């Protein structure tokens, strides 16, 4: 049985400031650094993919990748926050409208963030007159390592811990932040390995060859949906989703049909859409339509 290292979430303190009658203690947090790593990895990987012949002949350049990052960041932040508000706590925020965009209080949803990114990519594709699936096929293999980086941030913060584990599990870990001294599954590490490292390897290897338009994007939806679905069996839900009817400090998942959690049900349409997209892409000619070079 292991003990969570209880790492200070502040990576670099920037001192104390007294301005306009108030005290401030600005700092750079580890979680913020993991986001910076994620954005850096995206630019590097997407830049390499833009050089592949089937993207280069369609006019992709480095500045397109940098613009994609800007659109993507907006989509992640806005979509992730609105997804959290709508999917998880709609009644609370209906009564606290002024807190909807208070992102500094925490609360982000991956599924909402993904929808936000899709909207942002659709806007980018429309603005640059590029096929939408051409854009998503470029970026899909570049996303998982960013997700992996984010899960490391979750682990450092000691948040999103897993369900209670058998005490004999060698890597079972006690998270003091959970309010319990019983070992839990380090679900952040499971997600780091699954939807992060494994999914990256699958997509990067598959995407090194020219595929039918939409196949790489479809495989991302299938792969992420699968790994997230599996991870939900080990990940403890947030307190506001379940009720504490089992062990103290371990809220029971809000189970729906088939005994699946809300997070698992959100993965179902993602997997189905991925299967349809992959099948449709397999019927498309390699190369697809040639888009004009962005101005």
Backbone as CSV, one residue per row, in Angstrom:
resi,resn,N_x,N_y,N_z,CA_x,CA_y,CA_z,C_x,C_y,C_z
1,UNK,0.850,-1.192,0.000,0.000,0.000,0.000,0.887,1.245,0.000
2,UNK,0.557,2.190,-0.841,1.353,3.394,-1.000,0.643,4.604,-0.385
3,UNK,1.408,5.639,-0.155,0.874,6.882,0.374,1.060,7.969,-0.672
4,UNK,-0.001,8.727,-0.939,0.144,9.832,-1.881,1.214,10.791,-1.362
5,UNK,2.136,11.225,-2.221,3.259,12.052,-1.748,2.869,13.429,-1.238
6,UNK,1.627,13.838,-1.407,1.157,15.128,-0.896,2.056,16.269,-1.358
7,UNK,2.170,16.404,-2.673,3.021,17.416,-3.283,2.361,18.785,-3.162
8,UNK,3.166,19.779,-2.852,2.655,21.145,-2.798,2.189,21.548,-4.199
9,UNK,0.911,21.933,-4.363,0.429,22.299,-5.703,1.118,23.527,-6.283
10,UNK,1.778,24.307,-5.440,2.502,25.489,-5.907,3.899,25.077,-6.337
11,UNK,4.203,25.267,-7.605,5.522,24.915,-8.111,6.527,26.027,-7.862
12,UNK,6.119,27.269,-8.140,7.014,28.415,-7.998,6.260,29.560,-7.324
13,UNK,6.494,29.802,-6.037,5.866,30.962,-5.386,6.503,32.257,-5.879
14,UNK,5.704,33.272,-6.032,6.187,34.561,-6.545,6.139,35.655,-5.486
15,UNK,6.246,35.237,-4.228,6.310,36.200,-3.145,4.943,36.701,-2.707
16,UNK,4.956,37.704,-1.860,3.722,38.307,-1.358,3.681,39.782,-1.766
17,UNK,2.511,40.199,-2.188,2.348,41.573,-2.665,1.219,42.243,-1.901
18,UNK,1.414,43.479,-1.609,0.357,44.270,-0.970,0.011,45.426,-1.899
19,UNK,-1.161,45.287,-2.548,-1.569,46.275,-3.533,-2.990,46.735,-3.244
20,UNK,-3.192,48.039,-3.255,-4.520,48.626,-3.090,-5.233,48.111,-1.841
21,UNK,-4.453,47.936,-0.786,-5.038,47.523,0.481,-5.317,46.046,0.606
22,UNK,-4.849,45.237,-0.348,-5.086,43.791,-0.306,-3.761,43.048,-0.410
23,UNK,-3.704,41.872,0.207,-2.523,41.013,0.139,-2.717,39.967,-0.955
24,UNK,-1.679,39.759,-1.746,-1.710,38.776,-2.824,-0.494,37.865,-2.698
25,UNK,-0.682,36.616,-3.062,0.417,35.651,-3.071,0.416,34.923,-4.412
26,UNK,0.812,35.606,-5.484,0.820,34.970,-6.809,1.796,33.805,-6.863
27,UNK,1.472,32.826,-7.657,2.322,31.638,-7.754,2.034,30.918,-9.064
28,UNK,2.995,30.127,-9.478,2.829,29.247,-10.627,2.557,27.849,-10.089
29,UNK,1.427,27.288,-10.444,1.026,25.981,-9.937,1.447,24.864,-10.895
30,UNK,1.648,23.697,-10.314,1.999,22.530,-11.134,0.932,22.264,-12.186
31,UNK,-0.339,22.449,-11.807,-1.418,22.167,-12.751,-1.334,23.096,-13.955
32,UNK,-0.986,24.349,-13.707,-0.802,25.274,-14.817,0.359,24.872,-15.703
33,UNK,1.431,24.372,-15.082,2.585,23.928,-15.859,2.234,22.725,-16.734
34,UNK,1.383,21.823,-16.211,0.998,20.670,-17.036,0.180,21.107,-18.246
35,UNK,-0.601,22.177,-18.094,-1.324,22.725,-19.241,-0.353,23.296,-20.265
36,UNK,0.681,23.989,-19.783,1.679,24.541,-20.691,2.409,23.421,-21.442
37,UNK,2.710,22.342,-20.727,3.340,21.186,-21.373,2.411,20.613,-22.443
38,UNK,1.121,20.519,-22.115,0.148,19.988,-23.071,0.093,20.847,-24.333
39,UNK,0.072,22.165,-24.167,0.007,23.051,-25.324,1.299,22.956,-26.147
40,UNK,2.442,22.865,-25.455,3.707,22.738,-26.165,3.786,21.445,-26.961
41,UNK,3.339,20.350,-26.360,3.332,19.062,-27.073,2.417,19.117,-28.288
42,UNK,1.282,19.789,-28.136,0.354,19.886,-29.264,1.007,20.601,-30.445
43,UNK,1.628,21.742,-30.193,2.255,22.501,-31.273,3.355,21.681,-31.943
44,UNK,4.159,21.008,-31.146,5.262,20.210,-31.689,4.741,19.047,-32.538
45,UNK,3.789,18.284,-32.000,3.278,17.114,-32.709,2.465,17.512,-33.942
46,UNK,1.607,18.527,-33.790,0.810,18.966,-34.933,1.703,19.542,-36.024
47,UNK,2.794,20.204,-35.628,3.730,20.709,-36.618,4.370,19.586,-37.422
48,UNK,4.675,18.482,-36.755,5.243,17.323,-37.459,4.219,16.707,-38.396
49,UNK,2.960,16.609,-37.954,1.929,16.013,-38.811,1.633,16.913,-40.013
50,UNK,1.723,18.220,-39.814,1.463,19.135,-40.932,2.469,18.952,-42.058
51,UNK,3.631,18.356,-41.747,4.656,18.127,-42.760,4.457,16.831,-43.531
52,UNK,3.516,15.997,-43.078,3.246,14.767,-43.830,2.764,15.147,-45.232
53,UNK,3.128,14.369,-46.246,2.806,14.747,-47.637,1.333,15.040,-47.876
54,UNK,0.443,14.231,-47.284,-0.987,14.414,-47.561,-1.567,15.646,-46.877
55,UNK,-0.883,16.197,-45.893,-1.284,17.483,-45.323,-0.546,18.636,-45.998
56,UNK,0.736,18.436,-46.292,1.527,19.499,-46.916,0.972,19.869,-48.283
57,UNK,0.502,18.875,-49.049,-0.014,19.180,-50.376,-1.332,19.946,-50.315
58,UNK,-1.947,19.960,-49.133,-3.193,20.719,-48.958,-2.945,22.070,-48.311
59,UNK,-1.667,22.450,-48.245,-1.332,23.808,-47.845,-1.160,24.055,-46.369
60,UNK,-1.032,23.007,-45.534,-0.865,23.219,-44.107,0.525,23.753,-43.810
61,UNK,0.571,24.753,-42.931,1.834,25.368,-42.539,1.884,25.525,-41.021
62,UNK,3.055,25.907,-40.537,3.270,26.039,-39.101,2.316,27.053,-38.481
63,UNK,2.063,28.150,-39.169,1.200,29.184,-38.593,-0.229,28.683,-38.445
64,UNK,-0.636,27.723,-39.294,-1.968,27.134,-39.136,-2.057,26.387,-37.811
65,UNK,-0.986,25.667,-37.474,-0.950,24.917,-36.222,-1.032,25.865,-35.029
66,UNK,-0.309,26.975,-35.087,-0.335,27.947,-33.993,-1.729,28.554,-33.840
67,UNK,-2.398,28.806,-34.962,-3.768,29.327,-34.893,-4.713,28.280,-34.316
68,UNK,-4.489,27.016,-34.674,-5.308,25.936,-34.136,-5.207,25.881,-32.616
69,UNK,-4.004,26.095,-32.098,-3.820,26.081,-30.651,-4.661,27.170,-30.002
70,UNK,-4.665,28.354,-30.578,-5.441,29.458,-30.016,-6.926,29.101,-29.976
71,UNK,-7.450,28.598,-31.099,-8.855,28.214,-31.143,-9.136,27.072,-30.160
72,UNK,-8.199,26.126,-30.103,-8.392,24.975,-29.230,-8.436,25.338,-27.766
73,UNK,-7.570,26.270,-27.337,-7.557,26.698,-25.940,-8.897,27.332,-25.568
74,UNK,-9.413,28.179,-26.443,-10.723,28.782,-26.181,-11.801,27.707,-26.074
75,UNK,-11.756,26.739,-26.974,-12.757,25.676,-26.950,-12.681,24.840,-25.688
76,UNK,-11.462,24.516,-25.250,-11.281,23.701,-24.041,-11.825,24.424,-22.813
77,UNK,-11.446,25.681,-22.658,-11.834,26.429,-21.457,-13.337,26.678,-21.418
78,UNK,-13.883,27.225,-22.506,-15.313,27.538,-22.521,-16.171,26.277,-22.533
79,UNK,-15.811,25.322,-23.398,-16.587,24.084,-23.478,-16.482,23.264,-22.211
80,UNK,-15.263,23.177,-21.654,-15.081,22.401,-20.440,-15.889,22.955,-19.285
81,UNK,-15.916,24.273,-19.172,-16.669,24.891,-18.079,-18.170,24.735,-18.280
82,UNK,-18.654,25.046,-19.479,-20.092,24.926,-19.743,-20.544,23.474,-19.652
83,UNK,-19.678,22.542,-20.070,-20.021,21.129,-19.947,-20.177,20.715,-18.494
84,UNK,-19.302,21.217,-17.639,-19.396,20.934,-16.201,-20.702,21.489,-15.640
85,UNK,-21.037,22.706,-16.045,-22.259,23.349,-15.557,-23.501,22.580,-16.012
86,UNK,-23.530,22.186,-17.280,-24.729,21.563,-17.848,-24.838,20.083,-17.488
87,UNK,-23.726,19.347,-17.572,-23.779,17.903,-17.361,-23.842,17.505,-15.888
88,UNK,-23.201,18.277,-15.017,-23.018,17.820,-13.647,-23.768,18.620,-12.580
89,UNK,-23.874,19.940,-12.721,-24.523,20.735,-11.662,-25.459,21.788,-12.246
90,UNK,-26.370,21.400,-13.116,-27.243,22.405,-13.745,-28.153,23.113,-12.757
91,UNK,-28.676,22.409,-11.763,-29.597,23.029,-10.812,-28.875,24.045,-9.945
92,UNK,-27.648,23.711,-9.546,-26.895,24.643,-8.707,-26.619,25.934,-9.464
93,UNK,-26.137,25.817,-10.681,-25.757,27.018,-11.428,-26.973,27.780,-11.948
94,UNK,-28.121,27.101,-12.040,-29.340,27.825,-12.402,-29.698,28.839,-11.320
95,UNK,-29.265,28.544,-10.084,-29.527,29.461,-8.973,-28.332,30.355,-8.666
96,UNK,-27.195,30.090,-9.309,-25.981,30.883,-9.079,-25.364,31.248,-10.425
97,UNK,-26.107,32.002,-11.209,-25.666,32.342,-12.562,-24.345,33.103,-12.562
98,UNK,-24.103,33.869,-11.522,-22.881,34.668,-11.474,-21.629,33.817,-11.291
99,UNK,-21.789,32.515,-10.978,-20.643,31.632,-10.764,-20.340,30.754,-11.975
100,UNK,-21.138,30.856,-13.027,-20.961,29.970,-14.173,-19.554,30.071,-14.753
101,UNK,-19.033,31.287,-14.876,-17.713,31.464,-15.484,-16.617,31.681,-14.444
102,UNK,-16.884,31.318,-13.194,-15.857,31.419,-12.148,-14.971,30.180,-12.183
103,UNK,-14.171,30.063,-13.247,-13.353,28.865,-13.457,-12.294,28.711,-12.379
104,UNK,-11.949,29.803,-11.691,-10.930,29.706,-10.649,-11.421,28.923,-9.442
105,UNK,-12.731,28.671,-9.365,-13.281,27.865,-8.283,-13.276,26.375,-8.622
106,UNK,-12.763,26.016,-9.806,-12.712,24.619,-10.202,-13.975,24.181,-10.922
107,UNK,-13.868,23.003,-11.564,-15.014,22.440,-12.254,-14.894,22.507,-13.755
108,UNK,-14.375,21.425,-14.361,-14.253,21.327,-15.811,-14.694,19.929,-16.231
109,UNK,-15.256,19.815,-17.405,-15.711,18.530,-17.937,-14.968,18.208,-19.223
110,UNK,-14.398,17.004,-19.303,-13.707,16.642,-20.538,-14.674,16.599,-21.705
111,UNK,-15.842,15.951,-21.501,-16.789,15.825,-22.609,-17.238,17.199,-23.101
112,UNK,-17.446,18.137,-22.162,-17.781,19.498,-22.568,-16.616,20.169,-23.271
113,UNK,-15.400,19.936,-22.766,-14.219,20.494,-23.412,-14.038,19.977,-24.825
114,UNK,-14.334,18.683,-25.023,-14.206,18.121,-26.360,-15.224,18.739,-27.316
115,UNK,-16.455,18.925,-26.831,-17.465,19.579,-27.665,-17.052,21.010,-27.995
116,UNK,-16.461,21.686,-27.001,-15.984,23.043,-27.244,-14.889,23.084,-28.287
117,UNK,-13.983,22.114,-28.240,-12.912,22.043,-29.236,-13.485,21.766,-30.619
118,UNK,-14.486,20.890,-30.695,-15.097,20.579,-31.992,-15.744,21.826,-32.602
119,UNK,-16.413,22.608,-31.751,-17.010,23.853,-32.251,-15.921,24.809,-32.720
120,UNK,-14.846,24.911,-31.941,-13.740,25.789,-32.317,-13.084,25.341,-33.612
121,UNK,-12.917,24.015,-33.780,-12.318,23.498,-35.009,-13.244,23.700,-36.208
122,UNK,-14.553,23.593,-35.961,-15.508,23.838,-37.036,-15.436,25.292,-37.495
123,UNK,-15.292,26.210,-36.530,-15.164,27.617,-36.877,-13.869,27.866,-37.640
124,UNK,-12.777,27.240,-37.191,-11.493,27.370,-37.884,-11.607,26.849,-39.314
125,UNK,-12.230,25.670,-39.467,-12.371,25.074,-40.796,-13.209,25.973,-41.709
126,UNK,-14.277,26.536,-41.168,-15.128,27.434,-41.960,-14.367,28.692,-42.353
127,UNK,-13.625,29.241,-41.414,-12.897,30.469,-41.678,-11.801,30.256,-42.725
128,UNK,-11.124,29.102,-42.664,-10.022,28.823,-43.584,-10.462,28.043,-44.821
129,UNK,-11.754,27.759,-44.894,-12.306,27.005,-46.025,-11.629,25.655,-46.185
130,UNK,-11.517,24.959,-45.084,-10.948,23.614,-45.077,-12.020,22.616,-44.641
131,UNK,-11.971,21.391,-45.144,-12.914,20.374,-44.665,-12.729,20.137,-43.170
132,UNK,-13.818,20.045,-42.451,-13.770,19.888,-40.992,-12.981,18.651,-40.590
133,UNK,-13.228,17.527,-41.262,-12.554,16.291,-40.885,-11.076,16.306,-41.250
134,UNK,-10.688,17.146,-42.180,-9.261,17.304,-42.452,-8.574,17.920,-41.245
135,UNK,-9.249,18.894,-40.625,-8.701,19.554,-39.439,-8.623,18.577,-38.276
136,UNK,-9.704,17.841,-38.018,-9.710,16.931,-36.867,-8.765,15.755,-37.076
137,UNK,-8.595,15.305,-38.324,-7.635,14.225,-38.577,-6.206,14.674,-38.290
138,UNK,-5.933,15.952,-38.514,-4.595,16.469,-38.218,-4.333,16.486,-36.719
139,UNK,-5.295,16.955,-35.940,-5.035,17.195,-34.522,-5.288,15.984,-33.630
140,UNK,-6.084,15.010,-34.077,-6.491,13.912,-33.192,-5.320,13.201,-32.516
141,UNK,-4.250,12.810,-33.239,-3.150,12.114,-32.551,-2.336,13.021,-31.629
142,UNK,-2.552,14.327,-31.709,-1.769,15.274,-30.911,-2.409,15.561,-29.564
143,UNK,-3.615,15.045,-29.344,-4.361,15.366,-28.129,-4.015,14.473,-26.936
144,UNK,-3.839,13.140,-27.116,-3.689,12.267,-25.946,-2.541,12.611,-25.007
145,UNK,-1.394,13.025,-25.523,-0.295,13.364,-24.613,-0.633,14.593,-23.774
146,UNK,-1.435,15.495,-24.320,-1.907,16.625,-23.530,-2.829,16.154,-22.417
147,UNK,-3.684,15.171,-22.730,-4.548,14.597,-21.705,-3.716,13.923,-20.627
148,UNK,-2.656,13.221,-21.051,-1.770,12.557,-20.093,-1.131,13.576,-19.160
149,UNK,-0.703,14.689,-19.718,-0.102,15.741,-18.907,-1.095,16.270,-17.874
150,UNK,-2.338,16.447,-18.288,-3.368,16.911,-17.365,-3.619,15.936,-16.231
151,UNK,-3.549,14.626,-16.511,-3.757,13.625,-15.460,-2.615,13.650,-14.452
152,UNK,-1.412,13.964,-14.905,-0.307,14.129,-13.962,-0.603,15.300,-13.028
153,UNK,-1.180,16.365,-13.588,-1.577,17.495,-12.752,-2.612,17.090,-11.721
154,UNK,-3.586,16.257,-12.124,-4.586,15.770,-11.178,-3.934,14.963,-10.056
155,UNK,-2.947,14.145,-10.420,-2.271,13.326,-9.409,-1.484,14.197,-8.439
156,UNK,-0.765,15.181,-8.968,-0.002,16.078,-8.100,-0.928,16.794,-7.120
157,UNK,-2.089,17.210,-7.607,-3.050,17.911,-6.750,-3.770,16.981,-5.778
158,UNK,-3.627,15.670,-5.978,-4.325,14.732,-5.114,-5.823,14.775,-5.300
159,UNK,-6.276,14.973,-6.554,-7.702,15.076,-6.846,-8.116,13.991,-7.835
160,UNK,-9.407,13.800,-7.990,-9.966,12.779,-8.884,-9.409,11.406,-8.551
161,UNK,-9.314,11.127,-7.253,-8.811,9.825,-6.816,-9.796,8.728,-7.178
162,UNK,-9.356,7.478,-7.021,-10.173,6.340,-7.416,-11.035,5.786,-6.299
163,UNK,-11.710,4.714,-6.608,-12.549,4.036,-5.629,-11.657,3.269,-4.646
164,UNK,-12.277,2.793,-3.587,-11.538,1.996,-2.626,-11.011,0.731,-3.299
165,UNK,-9.773,0.371,-2.961,-9.118,-0.790,-3.543,-8.911,-1.861,-2.481
166,UNK,-8.717,-3.080,-2.942,-8.379,-4.166,-2.031,-7.054,-3.830,-1.346
167,UNK,-6.967,-3.952,-0.027,-5.730,-3.615,0.679,-4.510,-4.386,0.176
168,UNK,-4.742,-5.533,-0.488,-3.618,-6.330,-0.994,-3.090,-5.809,-2.325
169,UNK,-3.785,-4.836,-2.941,-3.330,-4.289,-4.213,-2.012,-3.556,-4.000
170,UNK,-0.927,-3.993,-4.674,0.400,-3.401,-4.403,0.451,-1.898,-4.640
171,UNK,-0.285,-1.409,-5.631,-0.236,0.026,-5.936,-1.447,0.795,-5.388
172,UNK,-2.205,0.156,-4.506,-3.277,0.876,-3.833,-2.679,2.045,-3.070
173,UNK,-3.349,3.193,-3.094,-2.762,4.410,-2.549,-3.752,5.136,-1.641
174,UNK,-3.231,5.628,-0.539,-4.037,6.425,0.396,-3.939,7.886,-0.021
175,UNK,-5.086,8.500,-0.242,-5.150,9.923,-0.576,-5.723,10.661,0.632
176,UNK,-4.870,11.298,1.444,-5.381,11.997,2.638,-6.444,13.040,2.300
177,UNK,-6.354,13.618,1.095,-7.324,14.647,0.702,-8.738,14.098,0.623
178,UNK,-8.870,12.760,0.478,-10.194,12.153,0.348,-10.904,12.026,1.684
179,UNK,-10.164,12.254,2.784,-10.769,12.123,4.096,-10.813,10.702,4.601
180,UNK,-10.114,9.798,3.937,-10.097,8.399,4.334,-8.663,7.887,4.348
181,UNK,-8.399,6.942,5.241,-7.074,6.322,5.317,-7.049,4.958,4.648
182,UNK,-8.098,4.641,3.902,-8.166,3.375,3.179,-7.540,3.528,1.797
183,UNK,-6.900,2.467,1.283,-6.258,2.562,-0.039,-7.284,2.684,-1.158
184,UNK,-6.910,3.426,-2.164,-7.754,3.634,-3.333,-6.977,3.318,-4.602
185,UNK,-7.728,3.163,-5.693,-7.086,3.037,-7.001,-6.543,4.412,-7.414
186,UNK,-5.279,4.488,-7.850,-4.769,5.762,-8.381,-5.297,5.966,-9.801
187,UNK,-6.564,6.302,-9.895,-7.230,6.349,-11.205,-6.626,7.403,-12.120
188,UNK,-5.996,8.430,-11.562,-5.340,9.429,-12.413,-4.232,8.763,-13.246
189,UNK,-3.510,7.814,-12.615,-2.440,7.115,-13.317,-3.029,6.152,-14.344
190,UNK,-4.146,5.513,-14.010,-4.802,4.637,-14.990,-5.169,5.436,-16.242
191,UNK,-5.728,6.633,-16.030,-6.129,7.453,-17.174,-4.912,8.006,-17.911
192,UNK,-3.864,8.323,-17.182,-2.606,8.738,-17.811,-2.109,7.667,-18.778
193,UNK,-2.160,6.417,-18.348,-1.673,5.323,-19.181,-2.645,4.969,-20.307
194,UNK,-3.957,4.990,-20.010,-4.940,4.571,-21.000,-5.237,5.620,-22.047
195,UNK,-5.966,6.667,-21.629,-6.371,7.698,-22.590,-5.221,8.617,-22.966
196,UNK,-4.080,8.454,-22.261,-2.909,9.261,-22.575,-1.907,8.511,-23.430
197,UNK,-1.094,7.678,-22.795,0.013,7.015,-23.487,-0.474,5.995,-24.518
198,UNK,-1.347,5.072,-24.102,-1.804,4.018,-25.034,-2.537,4.612,-26.235
199,UNK,-3.444,5.537,-25.972,-4.204,6.127,-27.075,-3.290,6.906,-28.007
200,UNK,-2.294,7.600,-27.463,-1.340,8.316,-28.309,-0.612,7.351,-29.241
201,UNK,-0.103,6.249,-28.701,0.644,5.295,-29.526,-0.236,4.722,-30.637
202,UNK,-1.480,4.383,-30.293,-2.399,3.828,-31.292,-2.641,4.835,-32.412
203,UNK,-2.969,6.059,-32.052,-3.304,7.071,-33.050,-2.079,7.511,-33.845
204,UNK,-0.946,7.643,-33.178,0.247,8.124,-33.879,0.709,7.102,-34.916
205,UNK,0.701,5.824,-34.530,1.107,4.768,-35.472,0.098,4.669,-36.615
206,UNK,-1.188,4.679,-36.287,-2.222,4.584,-37.319,-2.178,5.797,-38.247
207,UNK,-1.904,6.962,-37.681,-1.926,8.192,-38.470,-0.662,8.472,-39.246
208,UNK,0.334,7.584,-39.181,1.571,7.795,-39.942,1.398,7.442,-41.407
209,UNK,0.275,6.802,-41.738,-0.054,6.516,-43.128,-1.289,7.311,-43.519
210,UNK,-1.400,7.591,-44.804,-2.567,8.329,-45.269,-3.811,7.466,-45.151
211,UNK,-4.821,7.986,-44.517,-6.065,7.254,-44.284,-7.222,7.984,-44.930
212,UNK,-8.349,7.297,-45.034,-9.549,7.941,-45.536,-9.962,9.054,-44.586
213,UNK,-10.448,10.151,-45.139,-10.788,11.303,-44.304,-11.813,10.925,-43.238
214,UNK,-11.491,11.218,-41.996,-12.373,10.922,-40.877,-11.982,9.684,-40.095
215,UNK,-11.108,8.834,-40.659,-10.754,7.600,-39.960,-9.939,7.868,-38.700
216,UNK,-8.959,8.746,-38.783,-8.145,9.042,-37.603,-9.009,9.687,-36.520
217,UNK,-9.884,10.601,-36.917,-10.790,11.240,-35.948,-11.721,10.206,-35.323
218,UNK,-12.248,9.305,-36.137,-13.136,8.271,-35.626,-12.432,7.353,-34.645
219,UNK,-11.178,7.012,-34.955,-10.430,6.142,-34.057,-10.169,6.840,-32.722
220,UNK,-9.973,8.150,-32.746,-9.804,8.882,-31.488,-11.060,8.760,-30.631
221,UNK,-12.229,8.966,-31.224,-13.475,8.886,-30.462,-13.673,7.484,-29.896
222,UNK,-13.385,6.470,-30.699,-13.521,5.093,-30.227,-12.544,4.822,-29.093
223,UNK,-11.278,5.204,-29.302,-10.249,4.910,-28.314,-10.451,5.638,-27.013
224,UNK,-10.734,6.948,-27.092,-10.936,7.685,-25.845,-12.179,7.180,-25.129
225,UNK,-13.258,6.968,-25.880,-14.485,6.480,-25.261,-14.263,5.162,-24.547
226,UNK,-13.486,4.266,-25.166,-13.219,2.962,-24.553,-12.389,3.104,-23.284
227,UNK,-11.266,3.824,-23.372,-10.389,3.946,-22.206,-11.075,4.690,-21.063
228,UNK,-11.862,5.706,-21.387,-12.569,6.442,-20.334,-13.656,5.571,-19.720
229,UNK,-14.348,4.780,-20.539,-15.390,3.883,-20.043,-14.800,2.915,-19.024
230,UNK,-13.647,2.338,-19.354,-12.993,1.393,-18.445,-12.541,2.111,-17.171
231,UNK,-11.973,3.303,-17.321,-11.461,4.038,-16.161,-12.563,4.372,-15.174
232,UNK,-13.798,4.539,-15.663,-14.907,4.903,-14.787,-15.208,3.816,-13.756
233,UNK,-14.806,2.566,-14.037,-15.007,1.499,-13.057,-14.119,1.697,-11.832
234,UNK,-13.035,2.451,-11.983,-12.069,2.637,-10.898,-12.069,4.053,-10.344
235,UNK,-12.694,4.991,-11.034,-12.654,6.390,-10.636,-13.839,6.726,-9.735
236,UNK,-13.561,7.330,-8.604,-14.638,7.714,-7.692,-15.342,8.944,-8.232
237,UNK,-16.661,8.971,-8.166,-17.394,10.143,-8.650,-17.246,11.312,-7.690
238,UNK,-17.539,12.500,-8.171,-17.533,13.670,-7.302,-18.639,13.545,-6.264
239,UNK,-18.445,14.221,-5.133,-19.400,14.113,-4.032,-20.817,14.468,-4.431
240,UNK,-20.952,15.454,-5.336,-22.299,15.919,-5.666,-23.043,14.987,-6.610
241,UNK,-22.343,13.949,-7.144,-22.998,13.033,-8.080,-23.610,11.850,-7.357
242,UNK,-22.949,11.390,-6.309,-23.447,10.207,-5.629,-23.872,10.505,-4.206
243,UNK,-24.246,9.448,-3.467,-24.545,9.616,-2.062,-23.665,8.645,-1.273
244,UNK,-23.420,8.953,-0.030,-22.486,8.157,0.758,-23.243,7.024,1.453
245,UNK,-23.480,5.963,0.697,-24.243,4.856,1.247,-23.383,3.624,1.459
246,UNK,-22.111,3.686,1.102,-21.257,2.514,1.270,-20.238,2.783,2.358
247,UNK,-19.058,3.198,2.000,-18.013,3.486,2.966,-17.834,4.985,3.091
248,UNK,-17.468,5.430,4.275,-17.284,6.859,4.502,-16.215,7.389,3.553
249,UNK,-16.521,8.485,2.906,-15.558,9.106,2.005,-15.559,8.520,0.613
250,UNK,-16.441,7.546,0.326,-16.485,6.956,-1.009,-17.904,7.034,-1.547
251,UNK,-18.310,8.165,-2.123,-19.673,8.302,-2.623,-19.963,7.292,-3.710
252,UNK,-21.138,6.707,-3.659,-21.535,5.737,-4.654,-21.826,6.425,-5.975
253,UNK,-21.463,5.777,-7.058,-21.730,6.361,-8.362,-23.222,6.492,-8.599
254,UNK,-23.592,7.575,-9.258,-24.981,7.740,-9.657,-25.213,6.818,-10.852
255,UNK,-25.660,5.578,-10.572,-25.792,4.567,-11.611,-27.101,4.743,-12.374
256,UNK,-27.010,4.513,-13.677,-28.179,4.595,-14.535,-28.464,3.205,-15.078
257,UNK,-29.028,3.095,-16.261,-29.333,1.804,-16.848,-28.073,0.964,-16.997
258,UNK,-28.250,-0.363,-16.837,-27.164,-1.345,-16.933,-26.113,-1.157,-15.841
259,UNK,-26.397,-0.327,-14.853,-25.424,-0.105,-13.801,-24.253,0.756,-14.220
260,UNK,-24.382,1.461,-15.335,-23.292,2.328,-15.802,-23.419,3.708,-15.175
261,UNK,-22.258,4.342,-15.002,-22.238,5.685,-14.433,-22.580,6.713,-15.499
262,UNK,-22.788,7.948,-15.033,-23.072,9.034,-15.972,-21.909,9.241,-16.932
263,UNK,-20.675,9.137,-16.397,-19.503,9.286,-17.252,-19.434,8.219,-18.328
264,UNK,-19.826,6.994,-17.989,-19.808,5.917,-18.978,-20.865,6.133,-20.053
265,UNK,-22.040,6.635,-19.638,-23.075,6.887,-20.632,-22.685,8.015,-21.576
266,UNK,-21.892,8.965,-21.088,-21.415,10.025,-21.969,-20.424,9.486,-23.002
267,UNK,-19.806,8.346,-22.688,-18.868,7.733,-23.631,-19.574,6.970,-24.749
268,UNK,-20.808,6.525,-24.499,-21.513,5.704,-25.482,-21.715,6.421,-26.819
269,UNK,-22.311,7.628,-26.836,-22.462,8.304,-28.131,-21.119,8.634,-28.778
270,UNK,-20.088,8.846,-27.956,-18.770,9.125,-28.506,-18.244,7.912,-29.278
271,UNK,-18.391,6.729,-28.692,-17.916,5.508,-29.352,-18.733,5.229,-30.610
272,UNK,-20.051,5.373,-30.521,-20.902,5.117,-31.684,-20.573,6.082,-32.829
273,UNK,-20.392,7.359,-32.493,-20.029,8.336,-33.522,-18.675,7.984,-34.131
274,UNK,-17.745,7.512,-33.292,-16.436,7.127,-33.796,-16.498,5.954,-34.747
275,UNK,-17.326,4.963,-34.415,-17.473,3.792,-35.300,-18.043,4.211,-36.649
276,UNK,-19.093,5.032,-36.633,-19.693,5.497,-37.884,-18.698,6.329,-38.700
277,UNK,-17.950,7.188,-38.024,-16.976,8.028,-38.713,-15.859,7.195,-39.323
278,UNK,-15.395,6.197,-38.568,-14.323,5.331,-39.077,-14.810,4.542,-40.293
279,UNK,-16.035,4.021,-40.201,-16.593,3.260,-41.320,-16.751,4.161,-42.541
280,UNK,-17.281,5.356,-42.335,-17.459,6.293,-43.452,-16.112,6.660,-44.061
281,UNK,-15.120,6.906,-43.212,-13.803,7.268,-43.708,-13.138,6.165,-44.499
282,UNK,-13.423,4.909,-44.122,-12.811,3.787,-44.852,-13.315,3.705,-46.279
283,UNK,-14.431,4.350,-46.574,-15.013,4.327,-47.915,-14.619,5.550,-48.740
284,UNK,-13.817,6.445,-48.134,-13.397,7.641,-48.845,-12.065,7.401,-49.556
285,UNK,-11.864,8.034,-50.693,-10.583,7.895,-51.391,-9.482,8.565,-50.589
286,UNK,-8.285,8.008,-50.683,-7.151,8.586,-49.973,-6.851,9.971,-50.544
287,UNK,-6.660,10.936,-49.657,-6.353,12.295,-50.101,-7.548,13.204,-50.014
288,UNK,-8.715,12.738,-50.421,-9.921,13.574,-50.346,-9.803,14.815,-51.179
289,UNK,-10.610,15.795,-50.834,-10.606,17.067,-51.554,-9.379,17.878,-51.183
290,UNK,-8.785,18.537,-52.121,-7.638,19.380,-51.867,-8.133,20.766,-51.500
291,UNK,-7.769,21.231,-50.312,-8.218,22.543,-49.850,-7.236,23.607,-50.283
292,UNK,-7.693,24.825,-50.505,-6.778,25.904,-50.869,-5.886,26.295,-49.711
293,UNK,-4.754,26.835,-50.037,-3.815,27.291,-49.024,-4.430,28.445,-48.241
294,UNK,-4.269,28.383,-46.892,-4.823,29.456,-46.058,-4.102,30.768,-46.343
295,UNK,-4.888,31.829,-46.324,-4.312,33.138,-46.572,-3.540,33.623,-45.363
